[in-house]
Amino acid sequence: MADIYAKTRLSSRVERFRKSAAERYALKEKDVHIGHLILEGMLDAPDMICQIDFTTEQEETNKSVADRARSLASAMVNAGLKPGDPAIIMSNNNLDICIPYFACHFGGYPMCAIDPSCGPNDLIRLFPYIFPKIVFCQKACEDKIKEAFKANNLEGTIVILDDKESNLEAFVKKYNGTQVNYRPALFDQSKTTAWLMLTSGTTGLPKVAIIPFDTLLNGVQNWWSPFPESCDVIMAMATLQWVSSLLYFISGPLKGSTRVQSSGPLTPMKIVEIINKYKPNTTAFTPFLLGHFLNVAEKTCDLSCFKHILIGGSAMEKPLLDRFRKICDAFLYLAYGMTELLAPIFDFNDETPFGSTGKPQSQYEFKLIDDEGKPLEGPHKTGELWVKGNAFFTGYLNNPEETKTMLTDDGWFKTGDLFYKDEQDYYYFVERKRLLIKHFGFLISPLQIEAIIKRHPSVVDACVVCVPNAGCQEMPIIALQRRNGDKIDVKEIYDLIRKNMEGKQVSGGLFFVDSLPVTPSGKIHRIKVKEMALAAQEAEKVLLVN
């Protein structure tokens, strides 16, 4: 019932905006795209606050954002950009980044958000896939963007958001952009890309997932389907390359919500201050960020304003969840997700058993596939999850080989994740298939070992990676972060593992780290941990136990 209600509420606004856009621009309703709908949402409540920057305390109305975005979109047309020409946004949060974000939706420009900390070598590798025609960025990113263009013999325009000589206003002035009589572009919504989304890159080179315009609206509505309550204020903590922020930015005008963010560093204490001041109704946490937040929030933050909070990005441990529930009465949605899926695909509610991702949403088809490619029937049989639906990615940009690997000809997406289901049709995530380590002919689960190790009271975090080994195929090595410099006897860790699983499954040793590297989305960066493991092995810092 909640799912239907939520969809009906958002859908009714979408359909109203579809009709008003069709009337405003003399279009058939089928030709109205999500760019039209965003603009109608802003024009429907022009004096409503669209966005707030906590750091500067500046705020901006829907009308101001709509005017600036239309002027920019007009200037982009005058500069020669056509629907289908890719644009990159590479910036920390500020009140300017939503302007090119919305302009791209108005004009049919595939938009790719890249974390501003992305290094020059990664950009050089990405540009041949994206072929950007224009980049909106901070001054600090200018040199590496120029380097990426040059290294690939590409040309493109760079708009520097925090440089008066080449910022948005300068670009609009140069190309005579205006909001007056501006009409969003018309294009084939099934063949025009709305979002180009980078996969997290924690286990391999990033890929660029394609989200077409016609798919995007379905994904937005599915994102909100678990949350039937109205939402006046959205707190967008992450930078724009996060799925949550991409969806929160677009949802404000569609839902009639104000978005609050911060252009300054977002420390746990700053998050507390934002919540206490602006009383947001929803946000998204990773378990990593939530743990740090709770260390300062338990006695200083009033969380009664929240109606729902999405938690995703990695597995949630029950002690952390219980700790959060003691101070927050909001509906906590523990989401299983992937960049390619765009929005949650499971129904999750207060009755969902801990450890389960929920039951399949009705708008998707699900099946579990064994190693021989055959469907598994019945409960408690582990197989790879395949999903079919109309609200997620349609392939990887300029990467037909990887697309063919992940998508079947009849539309099934191979998630690469192992699941099983119980007798009540609740699904349980087991392991990321590509993380499994082949050791002496056995398949070893890093996540299972990590969960066991974290039970030790002196362990803050752990990551298990594999390194090549001629004798046993792959050797699992543990990177261990101790609590407050506590001393840990290596034998204690091995005894804990042996008590819960066969000791021979971890024979590669362990090494201690001050902290584990994470991606911008808060996930452990397994590629970097593997590099650390190889370096520790070379320096003979890996500790073994007989």
LODRENVEX-282691 format. One record per residue (C-alpha): y, z, x. Coordinates in pm, 1 decimal. Each point is the difference from the previous one (the first is absolute). Layout:
<kollums>
{v=Y w=Z u=X} $
...
</kollums>
This chain:
<kollums>
{v=0.0 w=0.0 u=0.0} $
{v=244.7 w=91.1 u=278.7} $
{v=-70.3 w=-330.8 u=171.8} $
{v=75.5 w=-201.2 u=-314.1} $
{v=312.0 w=203.4 u=-76.1} $
{v=143.2 w=-46.6 u=347.7} $
{v=-59.7 w=-372.5 u=-7.8} $
{v=150.1 w=-29.4 u=-346.7} $
{v=317.2 w=182.4 u=104.3} $
{v=63.3 w=-210.1 u=309.5} $
{v=-126.2 w=-316.1 u=-167.5} $
{v=243.4 w=42.8 u=-288.3} $
{v=291.3 w=10.5 u=244.7} $
{v=-139.5 w=-299.0 u=188.4} $
{v=-36.4 w=-203.0 u=-318.5} $
{v=352.0 w=91.7 u=-112.1} $
{v=138.3 w=-108.7 u=336.7} $
{v=-206.6 w=-317.9 u=-14.7} $
{v=156.5 w=-94.2 u=-332.8} $
{v=354.4 w=83.6 u=113.2} $
{v=-41.4 w=-198.2 u=323.8} $
{v=-137.2 w=-299.6 u=-189.2} $
{v=299.9 w=14.0 u=-232.0} $
{v=253.8 w=55.5 u=280.4} $
{v=-121.2 w=-296.4 u=208.6} $
{v=-133.2 w=-223.7 u=-281.7} $
{v=-357.0 w=17.5 u=129.9} $
{v=-345.6 w=9.5 u=-148.7} $
{v=-138.3 w=352.2 u=24.2} $
{v=-291.8 w=-120.5 u=213.9} $
{v=250.0 w=-112.6 u=267.0} $
{v=157.4 w=345.3 u=31.2} $
{v=-121.7 w=168.8 u=320.0} $
{v=25.7 w=352.3 u=136.4} $
{v=332.3 w=-79.9 u=169.8} $
{v=150.0 w=-70.0 u=-343.0} $
{v=-149.8 w=323.7 u=-132.8} $
{v=143.6 w=210.5 u=284.2} $
{v=344.8 w=-146.5 u=-57.6} $
{v=-20.4 w=55.3 u=-375.8} $
{v=-100.6 w=360.8 u=63.2} $
{v=315.4 w=56.4 u=205.0} $
{v=227.5 w=-184.4 u=-243.7} $
{v=-152.5 w=195.3 u=-290.1} $
{v=146.8 w=326.1 u=139.4} $
{v=283.2 w=-107.5 u=233.7} $
{v=155.2 w=344.3 u=43.6} $
{v=-325.7 w=178.1 u=75.6} $
{v=-46.4 w=117.1 u=359.3} $
{v=-248.0 w=-235.2 u=166.0} $
{v=-31.0 w=166.6 u=340.7} $
{v=110.6 w=309.6 u=191.6} $
{v=2.8 w=64.6 u=374.3} $
{v=-62.4 w=370.0 u=60.0} $
{v=135.2 w=-9.5 u=355.8} $
{v=339.4 w=-155.5 u=-80.2} $
{v=10.2 w=120.0 u=-363.6} $
{v=103.5 w=-352.4 u=-98.1} $
{v=-121.9 w=-144.5 u=-326.6} $
{v=16.2 w=-345.1 u=-156.1} $
{v=-17.4 w=-120.5 u=-359.1} $
{v=-227.3 w=-266.4 u=-140.7} $
{v=296.7 w=-235.2 u=-43.9} $
{v=105.3 w=33.1 u=362.3} $
{v=-353.8 w=-64.2 u=124.7} $
{v=-41.4 w=-295.4 u=-236.9} $
{v=330.5 w=-154.6 u=110.3} $
{v=-75.2 w=41.2 u=370.4} $
{v=-354.7 w=-133.9 u=-35.3} $
{v=113.1 w=-302.1 u=-203.1} $
{v=274.4 w=-77.0 u=250.8} $
{v=-250.6 w=16.1 u=284.2} $
{v=-252.5 w=-215.2 u=-186.7} $
{v=275.9 w=-254.4 u=-65.7} $
{v=93.6 w=-1.1 u=369.9} $
{v=-365.0 w=-48.1 u=97.7} $
{v=-15.3 w=-310.3 u=-219.0} $
{v=322.4 w=-130.5 u=155.1} $
{v=-145.9 w=66.6 u=346.6} $
{v=-282.8 w=-240.1 u=-81.8} $
{v=-281.9 w=238.7 u=-89.2} $
{v=-242.0 w=-122.4 u=-264.8} $
{v=-262.0 w=183.2 u=-209.6} $
{v=-298.5 w=63.3 u=223.6} $
{v=205.5 w=53.8 u=317.6} $
{v=-111.1 w=337.4 u=146.1} $
{v=241.1 w=286.8 u=67.6} $
{v=-57.4 w=315.0 u=204.9} $
{v=160.9 w=339.8 u=-63.4} $
{v=-24.8 w=234.2 u=299.6} $
{v=202.5 w=316.2 u=-43.6} $
{v=-5.4 w=370.1 u=-68.8} $
{v=103.3 w=104.5 u=-348.6} $
{v=364.9 w=-48.6 u=-93.7} $
{v=196.6 w=-128.7 u=-297.6} $
{v=3.4 w=-356.1 u=136.7} $
{v=-370.3 w=-80.6 u=31.1} $
{v=-57.1 w=-34.2 u=-374.2} $
{v=258.1 w=-280.9 u=-11.0} $
{v=-208.9 w=-256.9 u=192.5} $
{v=-309.2 w=150.2 u=-163.4} $
{v=127.8 w=-83.3 u=-349.0} $
{v=158.6 w=-328.4 u=113.3} $
{v=-340.7 w=-118.4 u=120.7} $
{v=-145.5 w=63.7 u=-346.1} $
{v=290.6 w=-186.3 u=-161.4} $
{v=-35.2 w=-301.6 u=228.3} $
{v=-376.7 w=-30.0 u=40.3} $
{v=0.2 w=88.2 u=369.5} $
{v=-323.5 w=161.4 u=125.7} $
{v=110.1 w=341.8 u=125.5} $
{v=-172.0 w=174.6 u=290.7} $
{v=102.5 w=358.4 u=81.5} $
{v=-71.1 w=102.1 u=360.0} $
{v=34.2 w=348.6 u=143.5} $
{v=303.8 w=11.4 u=233.2} $
{v=-210.1 w=170.9 u=266.6} $
{v=-224.5 w=-306.3 u=25.7} $
{v=-11.2 w=-107.3 u=364.1} $
{v=104.1 w=-339.3 u=139.4} $
{v=-356.0 w=-106.2 u=82.8} $
{v=-114.4 w=66.7 u=-356.8} $
{v=295.2 w=-199.1 u=-133.8} $
{v=-81.6 w=-289.5 u=230.8} $
{v=-355.4 w=-2.3 u=-140.4} $
{v=120.7 w=22.1 u=-361.2} $
{v=267.2 w=-269.8 u=-1.9} $
{v=-245.7 w=-295.8 u=24.2} $
{v=-158.1 w=124.9 u=-323.4} $
{v=321.3 w=73.2 u=-189.8} $
{v=240.3 w=-270.3 u=130.7} $
{v=307.2 w=194.2 u=-121.6} $
{v=311.9 w=-196.7 u=-88.4} $
{v=221.9 w=307.9 u=-16.6} $
{v=-25.8 w=360.5 u=122.2} $
{v=197.8 w=299.8 u=-127.8} $
{v=-10.3 w=281.1 u=254.3} $
{v=175.0 w=282.1 u=180.1} $
{v=187.4 w=-60.3 u=324.9} $
{v=-273.8 w=185.1 u=190.2} $
{v=-251.6 w=-269.5 u=-101.0} $
{v=212.7 w=-302.9 u=88.3} $
{v=-125.1 w=-61.4 u=354.6} $
{v=-370.8 w=14.6 u=-82.0} $
{v=48.7 w=-227.9 u=-300.2} $
{v=181.5 w=-253.9 u=217.2} $
{v=-282.7 w=30.5 u=252.0} $
{v=-260.3 w=-69.2 u=-271.3} $
{v=189.5 w=-308.0 u=-120.4} $
{v=35.1 w=-131.6 u=355.3} $
{v=-359.8 w=68.6 u=104.8} $
{v=-126.1 w=-205.9 u=-294.4} $
{v=260.0 w=-278.9 u=22.8} $
{v=125.5 w=90.7 u=-346.1} $
{v=350.4 w=7.9 u=-139.6} $
{v=135.8 w=230.9 u=-265.7} $
{v=304.3 w=191.9 u=-115.7} $
{v=41.0 w=367.6 u=89.7} $
{v=213.9 w=220.1 u=-225.7} $
{v=74.8 w=335.5 u=164.0} $
{v=55.6 w=263.0 u=-267.6} $
{v=195.7 w=244.3 u=218.0} $
{v=221.2 w=-252.1 u=185.1} $
{v=326.5 w=-100.5 u=-171.0} $
{v=1.0 w=-335.3 u=179.2} $
{v=-333.3 w=-109.1 u=-147.3} $
{v=-84.2 w=231.3 u=-290.5} $
{v=-67.0 w=-85.7 u=-363.9} $
{v=367.8 w=-33.6 u=-85.7} $
{v=59.9 w=-230.8 u=297.1} $
{v=-296.1 w=-218.8 u=-99.0} $
{v=113.3 w=-17.6 u=-362.9} $
{v=354.1 w=-89.5 u=107.0} $
{v=-119.6 w=-265.6 u=246.0} $
{v=-208.8 w=-176.4 u=-263.5} $
{v=232.4 w=56.6 u=-298.3} $
{v=-246.2 w=212.4 u=-193.4} $
{v=102.7 w=119.3 u=-346.6} $
{v=-155.3 w=181.1 u=-292.6} $
{v=206.4 w=-208.8 u=-242.9} $
{v=-224.1 w=-234.1 u=-200.6} $
{v=-293.4 w=72.0 u=231.4} $
{v=-338.4 w=-96.5 u=-145.1} $
{v=-328.2 w=118.7 u=153.4} $
{v=-206.7 w=-287.3 u=135.7} $
{v=-282.0 w=-164.7 u=-193.9} $
{v=-335.6 w=-61.5 u=166.9} $
{v=-374.6 w=0.2 u=-57.2} $
{v=-79.4 w=371.5 u=-18.5} $
{v=-369.0 w=-46.3 u=78.9} $
{v=72.2 w=-198.6 u=317.4} $
{v=307.8 w=185.2 u=126.3} $
{v=-49.6 w=316.3 u=204.3} $
{v=202.6 w=309.1 u=-91.1} $
{v=-121.7 w=242.9 u=266.3} $
{v=-152.3 w=-47.5 u=342.9} $
{v=-166.7 w=332.1 u=77.9} $
{v=-120.5 w=105.7 u=343.0} $
{v=-328.0 w=185.8 u=6.8} $
{v=22.5 w=332.4 u=179.8} $
{v=-149.8 w=-119.2 u=326.4} $
{v=-180.2 w=328.9 u=74.8} $
{v=-329.1 w=-171.8 u=80.5} $
{v=102.5 w=-351.5 u=104.9} $
{v=280.1 w=-254.0 u=17.6} $
{v=225.4 w=-1.9 u=-308.5} $
{v=-59.5 w=-261.6 u=-267.3} $
{v=258.1 w=-123.7 u=-250.5} $
{v=-115.4 w=36.2 u=-361.6} $
{v=147.8 w=-234.8 u=-261.3} $
{v=123.6 w=139.2 u=-334.3} $
{v=117.4 w=-285.4 u=-229.6} $
{v=274.8 w=45.1 u=-257.8} $
{v=-234.8 w=-19.2 u=-298.0} $
{v=-228.5 w=263.9 u=152.3} $
{v=280.1 w=238.4 u=94.9} $
{v=100.3 w=93.9 u=-354.2} $
{v=-361.0 w=88.8 u=-83.1} $
{v=-14.0 w=216.6 u=310.6} $
{v=322.6 w=182.9 u=-86.7} $
{v=-126.9 w=82.2 u=-348.4} $
{v=-336.0 w=114.1 u=136.2} $
{v=178.6 w=228.0 u=249.6} $
{v=165.1 w=189.6 u=-285.3} $
{v=-296.0 w=-4.3 u=-239.9} $
{v=-124.8 w=352.2 u=94.7} $
{v=345.0 w=151.0 u=-62.6} $
{v=102.3 w=-4.9 u=-368.9} $
{v=303.2 w=228.0 u=31.7} $
{v=352.1 w=-136.1 u=36.1} $
{v=147.4 w=9.4 u=347.9} $
{v=373.6 w=48.6 u=55.9} $
{v=2.0 w=47.4 u=378.7} $
{v=-237.5 w=-152.2 u=256.6} $
{v=-8.5 w=138.9 u=354.0} $
{v=-79.9 w=-280.7 u=247.0} $
{v=-78.0 w=171.3 u=328.6} $
{v=-157.6 w=-284.8 u=193.5} $
{v=160.8 w=-306.1 u=149.9} $
{v=-35.7 w=-327.6 u=-181.7} $
{v=-323.0 w=-120.0 u=162.4} $
{v=-195.2 w=267.8 u=-189.0} $
{v=-158.8 w=-116.0 u=-326.1} $
{v=143.9 w=303.6 u=-179.2} $
{v=357.4 w=-82.8 u=101.9} $
{v=-38.7 w=-368.6 u=-84.2} $
{v=-111.8 w=103.0 u=-347.3} $
{v=257.0 w=277.7 u=-41.0} $
{v=285.5 w=-236.5 u=92.0} $
{v=-105.9 w=-258.7 u=-255.6} $
{v=-83.1 w=257.2 u=-268.2} $
{v=344.5 w=159.6 u=-25.2} $
{v=161.0 w=-280.5 u=-203.3} $
{v=-319.4 w=-71.6 u=-193.3} $
{v=-54.4 w=362.7 u=-104.2} $
{v=362.9 w=110.1 u=-16.0} $
{v=-30.8 w=245.3 u=289.6} $
{v=229.1 w=108.5 u=283.1} $
{v=-140.7 w=-23.4 u=352.8} $
{v=92.8 w=266.3 u=256.2} $
{v=-68.5 w=-54.9 u=370.3} $
{v=133.5 w=104.0 u=340.0} $
{v=153.7 w=-210.2 u=276.3} $
{v=-41.4 w=289.6 u=243.2} $
{v=-320.4 w=140.6 u=150.7} $
{v=-222.9 w=130.5 u=-277.2} $
{v=-129.9 w=335.2 u=123.5} $
{v=-199.6 w=234.1 u=-225.8} $
{v=311.6 w=216.2 u=-38.5} $
{v=205.4 w=-303.6 u=-103.9} $
{v=-260.8 w=-81.5 u=-263.4} $
{v=38.3 w=353.9 u=-134.7} $
{v=377.9 w=-45.8 u=-17.6} $
{v=-32.8 w=-332.7 u=-183.0} $
{v=-236.5 w=148.5 u=-257.1} $
{v=213.6 w=308.0 u=-60.2} $
{v=315.6 w=-210.0 u=-40.6} $
{v=-110.4 w=-310.6 u=-190.4} $
{v=-304.7 w=127.1 u=-194.0} $
{v=-218.4 w=-312.5 u=28.0} $
{v=-276.7 w=-55.6 u=-253.5} $
{v=-237.1 w=-193.8 u=221.9} $
{v=-72.0 w=-90.2 u=361.8} $
{v=-288.0 w=-86.5 u=232.4} $
{v=-141.0 w=203.8 u=288.6} $
{v=-263.0 w=-63.1 u=262.9} $
{v=-219.0 w=304.4 u=74.1} $
{v=146.0 w=-2.9 u=351.9} $
{v=358.9 w=28.0 u=-128.6} $
{v=-96.8 w=242.2 u=-275.7} $
{v=-150.5 w=244.2 u=248.5} $
{v=320.7 w=12.9 u=203.9} $
{v=209.9 w=21.3 u=-317.2} $
{v=-192.2 w=298.8 u=-135.6} $
{v=60.2 w=194.6 u=319.6} $
{v=367.5 w=30.6 u=-97.4} $
{v=-11.5 w=-59.0 u=-376.5} $
{v=-221.7 w=276.0 u=-134.5} $
{v=282.1 w=255.9 u=-21.8} $
{v=309.2 w=-222.3 u=8.6} $
{v=-58.5 w=-288.7 u=-241.1} $
{v=8.6 w=-17.1 u=-380.0} $
{v=-259.4 w=-261.2 u=-94.2} $
{v=25.6 w=48.3 u=-376.1} $
{v=197.4 w=-325.1 u=-30.9} $
{v=-305.2 w=-211.4 u=82.5} $
{v=-206.7 w=-156.1 u=-276.2} $
{v=-238.1 w=-192.1 u=222.7} $
{v=-59.7 w=-48.2 u=372.0} $
{v=-220.3 w=-262.5 u=159.7} $
{v=-189.7 w=102.5 u=313.4} $
{v=-166.0 w=-272.0 u=204.0} $
{v=-39.5 w=-168.8 u=334.8} $
{v=-292.2 w=211.4 u=120.9} $
{v=-253.0 w=253.8 u=-123.4} $
{v=132.0 w=319.3 u=-159.0} $
{v=-161.4 w=325.4 u=109.2} $
{v=-59.3 w=255.7 u=-275.2} $
{v=173.8 w=296.0 u=172.0} $
{v=318.7 w=-207.8 u=25.6} $
{v=-28.3 w=-111.0 u=-363.0} $
{v=-58.8 w=357.4 u=-120.8} $
{v=296.2 w=118.7 u=204.1} $
{v=225.0 w=-262.7 u=-159.3} $
{v=-122.7 w=70.1 u=-352.8} $
{v=97.4 w=364.8 u=35.3} $
{v=368.7 w=-94.7 u=14.8} $
{v=6.9 w=-330.8 u=-191.2} $
{v=-102.7 w=-49.9 u=-363.4} $
{v=51.3 w=-376.9 u=4.5} $
{v=-284.6 w=-243.8 u=-54.8} $
{v=-132.0 w=-73.5 u=349.9} $
{v=-152.9 w=-345.5 u=15.9} $
{v=-231.8 w=-33.1 u=301.5} $
{v=4.0 w=-374.3 u=49.5} $
{v=-248.4 w=-226.3 u=169.5} $
{v=186.4 w=-307.0 u=110.3} $
{v=38.5 w=-284.7 u=243.4} $
{v=294.7 w=-223.5 u=75.8} $
{v=-192.0 w=-292.2 u=-146.7} $
{v=-60.0 w=182.3 u=-330.2} $
{v=372.7 w=76.1 u=-48.0} $
{v=-54.1 w=271.8 u=-263.8} $
{v=-270.0 w=259.5 u=-77.0} $
{v=-312.0 w=-149.2 u=-158.9} $
{v=-167.3 w=321.7 u=-119.2} $
{v=79.8 w=219.6 u=-298.3} $
{v=59.0 w=344.5 u=147.0} $
{v=83.1 w=307.3 u=-208.1} $
{v=-31.3 w=377.5 u=-2.7} $
{v=-367.3 w=-26.4 u=-98.0} $
{v=-91.3 w=-214.4 u=300.7} $
{v=-233.3 w=195.8 u=232.1} $
{v=147.4 w=76.4 u=340.0} $
{v=-115.1 w=-259.7 u=249.7} $
{v=-15.9 w=-275.4 u=-260.3} $
{v=251.3 w=-283.8 u=-15.0} $
{v=-43.0 w=-14.9 u=-378.1} $
{v=-149.5 w=-246.0 u=-245.3} $
{v=63.7 w=-376.8 u=9.7} $
{v=311.0 w=-117.4 u=-182.8} $
{v=-89.5 w=-226.4 u=-289.7} $
{v=211.0 w=-293.4 u=121.1} $
{v=-215.5 w=-40.2 u=311.7} $
{v=-362.8 w=-95.3 u=59.6} $
{v=-198.1 w=208.1 u=250.9} $
{v=-330.4 w=-33.1 u=179.1} $
{v=-173.7 w=161.0 u=297.5} $
{v=-173.9 w=-236.8 u=241.7} $
{v=-278.4 w=86.3 u=244.6} $
{v=-38.4 w=-133.6 u=355.5} $
{v=-194.1 w=-300.8 u=-128.3} $
{v=277.1 w=-100.0 u=-239.6} $
{v=-179.2 w=118.4 u=-313.2} $
{v=163.2 w=212.0 u=-276.2} $
{v=-110.6 w=362.6 u=-19.3} $
{v=-83.1 w=151.3 u=-337.5} $
{v=-13.1 w=365.9 u=-90.0} $
{v=156.4 w=316.9 u=143.1} $
{v=1.8 w=135.2 u=355.6} $
{v=-56.9 w=-334.1 u=171.3} $
{v=249.3 w=-76.3 u=274.7} $
{v=138.3 w=-350.2 u=36.1} $
{v=316.9 w=-192.5 u=76.7} $
{v=252.9 w=1.8 u=-284.0} $
{v=96.0 w=-342.6 u=-133.3} $
{v=287.7 w=-27.9 u=-248.9} $
{v=124.6 w=-281.0 u=-222.5} $
{v=330.3 w=-6.5 u=-188.9} $
{v=342.8 w=-157.4 u=-42.4} $
{v=227.5 w=254.2 u=165.7} $
{v=-64.1 w=-18.5 u=371.8} $
{v=25.5 w=-232.3 u=298.0} $
{v=-117.6 w=-361.0 u=-4.3} $
{v=-63.6 w=-50.7 u=371.9} $
{v=137.7 w=47.1 u=349.7} $
{v=297.7 w=-207.9 u=106.1} $
{v=-93.5 w=-287.2 u=231.8} $
{v=-338.2 w=161.3 u=62.1} $
{v=-265.7 w=-191.7 u=-198.3} $
{v=-286.9 w=139.6 u=208.5} $
{v=82.7 w=362.3 u=-82.8} $
{v=71.3 w=-93.0 u=-362.3} $
{v=-344.1 w=-157.6 u=-32.2} $
{v=-156.3 w=311.4 u=154.1} $
{v=163.6 w=236.5 u=-251.0} $
{v=20.6 w=-209.6 u=-320.0} $
{v=-288.5 w=-181.7 u=-165.5} $
{v=45.9 w=-340.3 u=-161.4} $
{v=-28.2 w=158.2 u=-344.6} $
{v=270.8 w=260.8 u=66.0} $
{v=-182.1 w=313.8 u=118.0} $
{v=181.7 w=203.6 u=264.7} $
{v=-230.5 w=163.1 u=254.5} $
{v=175.4 w=328.5 u=74.5} $
{v=-207.1 w=81.3 u=308.4} $
{v=-36.1 w=355.5 u=-131.8} $
{v=-328.1 w=169.9 u=-84.8} $
{v=-26.0 w=181.7 u=-334.9} $
{v=-255.3 w=145.7 u=-234.6} $
{v=32.2 w=105.2 u=-364.4} $
{v=-150.4 w=291.2 u=-191.7} $
{v=-162.4 w=19.0 u=-342.8} $
{v=340.9 w=26.2 u=-172.7} $
{v=131.1 w=-314.5 u=176.8} $
{v=227.6 w=194.2 u=235.1} $
{v=33.1 w=-182.1 u=331.2} $
{v=-5.3 w=168.0 u=342.1} $
{v=134.8 w=-143.7 u=323.8} $
{v=-248.7 w=35.8 u=286.1} $
{v=128.7 w=-187.7 u=301.8} $
{v=199.1 w=-296.7 u=115.4} $
{v=-276.5 w=-243.5 u=87.9} $
{v=168.8 w=-138.2 u=309.6} $
{v=43.0 w=352.1 u=143.6} $
{v=-373.3 w=65.9 u=16.1} $
{v=-123.5 w=49.5 u=357.2} $
{v=-329.4 w=-153.7 u=113.6} $
{v=-157.4 w=260.2 u=228.7} $
{v=-362.2 w=-25.3 u=120.4} $
{v=-81.4 w=-211.0 u=-307.3} $
{v=155.9 w=249.0 u=-245.1} $
{v=316.9 w=-50.3 u=-204.1} $
{v=230.9 w=298.7 u=51.4} $
{v=286.3 w=93.9 u=-231.4} $
{v=315.7 w=106.6 u=186.2} $
{v=149.1 w=143.9 u=-319.8} $
{v=-304.2 w=221.6 u=-56.6} $
{v=16.3 w=136.8 u=353.9} $
{v=376.0 w=54.8 u=-26.0} $
{v=-39.5 w=194.7 u=-324.8} $
{v=-256.8 w=228.7 u=163.0} $
{v=211.7 w=63.2 u=309.7} $
{v=307.6 w=87.4 u=-208.0} $
{v=-185.7 w=300.6 u=-142.0} $
{v=47.0 w=173.1 u=335.7} $
{v=292.2 w=246.0 u=-38.4} $
{v=161.7 w=-104.2 u=329.2} $
{v=-4.1 w=-374.6 u=-74.1} $
{v=315.7 w=-159.6 u=-141.4} $
{v=-128.8 w=-356.3 u=-7.9} $
{v=-272.2 w=-221.7 u=140.4} $
{v=-71.8 w=-369.1 u=35.3} $
{v=-329.9 w=-160.9 u=96.5} $
{v=11.2 w=-343.2 u=162.8} $
{v=-254.9 w=-211.2 u=182.0} $
{v=5.2 w=-143.8 u=349.5} $
{v=-236.3 w=-265.7 u=136.1} $
{v=-315.8 w=125.1 u=169.2} $
{v=-276.5 w=-218.6 u=144.1} $
{v=-269.0 w=258.2 u=-63.7} $
{v=67.5 w=80.3 u=-366.5} $
{v=221.3 w=-285.2 u=-133.6} $
{v=294.1 w=220.9 u=-100.1} $
{v=79.6 w=354.6 u=113.7} $
{v=184.4 w=235.3 u=-240.1} $
{v=272.1 w=208.1 u=164.8} $
{v=200.3 w=275.7 u=-169.8} $
{v=375.4 w=45.0 u=45.0} $
{v=81.0 w=361.1 u=-89.6} $
{v=332.9 w=167.5 u=-77.0} $
{v=-7.6 w=379.1 u=37.0} $
{v=199.5 w=246.2 u=-207.2} $
{v=287.5 w=159.1 u=195.2} $
{v=-173.2 w=-50.5 u=332.0} $
{v=-310.1 w=197.2 u=-104.3} $
{v=-286.6 w=-9.7 u=244.1} $
{v=-309.8 w=-170.6 u=-135.7} $
{v=-341.6 w=8.7 u=159.0} $
{v=-129.2 w=-356.8 u=-15.3} $
{v=-344.1 w=136.1 u=-83.7} $
{v=140.8 w=148.6 u=-323.0} $
{v=97.6 w=-346.0 u=-120.0} $
{v=-339.2 w=-149.1 u=82.1} $
{v=-180.2 w=292.7 u=-162.8} $
{v=204.6 w=-54.3 u=-315.2} $
{v=-93.1 w=-367.4 u=-6.2} $
{v=-367.3 w=65.3 u=72.7} $
{v=-13.3 w=253.7 u=-279.2} $
{v=113.2 w=-258.7 u=-251.2} $
{v=-151.5 w=-319.7 u=138.3} $
{v=-225.0 w=-116.1 u=279.6} $
{v=156.8 w=94.9 u=331.5} $
{v=-107.7 w=-323.7 u=163.9} $
{v=251.5 w=-180.5 u=-218.5} $
{v=287.5 w=122.8 u=216.5} $
{v=-84.8 w=-23.9 u=365.9} $
{v=312.9 w=-162.0 u=140.2} $
{v=201.7 w=316.7 u=56.0} $
{v=348.0 w=111.3 u=-97.9} $
{v=346.5 w=33.0 u=147.4} $
{v=303.9 w=203.3 u=-103.8} $
{v=334.8 w=-145.9 u=-107.3} $
{v=337.3 w=157.0 u=-77.3} $
{v=25.3 w=-218.2 u=-311.1} $
{v=-167.0 w=-302.7 u=-152.9} $
{v=203.6 w=-321.5 u=-27.5} $
{v=76.0 w=-113.3 u=-353.4} $
{v=120.6 w=-321.0 u=-160.5} $
{v=335.2 w=-13.1 u=-185.2} $
{v=-196.5 w=70.0 u=-319.4} $
{v=-141.4 w=324.3 u=140.1} $
{v=-354.9 w=-116.9 u=67.9} $
{v=-173.1 w=77.4 u=328.3} $
{v=44.1 w=-303.5 u=224.2} $
{v=-361.1 w=-53.9 u=104.6} $
{v=79.0 w=-285.9 u=237.2} $
{v=228.3 w=225.6 u=203.6} $
{v=-251.5 w=285.0 u=-12.4} $
{v=-262.2 w=-237.9 u=138.5} $
{v=237.0 w=-89.6 u=284.1} $
{v=45.6 w=373.1 u=66.5} $
{v=-378.3 w=48.2 u=1.2} $
{v=-49.8 w=-277.8 u=253.7} $
{v=274.6 w=147.6 u=219.4} $
{v=-152.8 w=349.3 u=-26.9} $
{v=-337.9 w=-142.0 u=91.2} $
{v=149.0 w=-177.6 u=302.1} $
{v=172.5 w=322.3 u=109.4} $
{v=-322.4 w=197.7 u=-53.7} $
{v=166.2 w=223.7 u=-260.4} $
{v=-268.9 w=-50.1 u=-263.4} $
{v=-198.2 w=324.1 u=-31.3} $
{v=-374.7 w=-13.2 u=-58.0} $
{v=-255.2 w=253.8 u=-121.1} $
{v=-371.2 w=-24.7 u=66.6} $
</kollums>
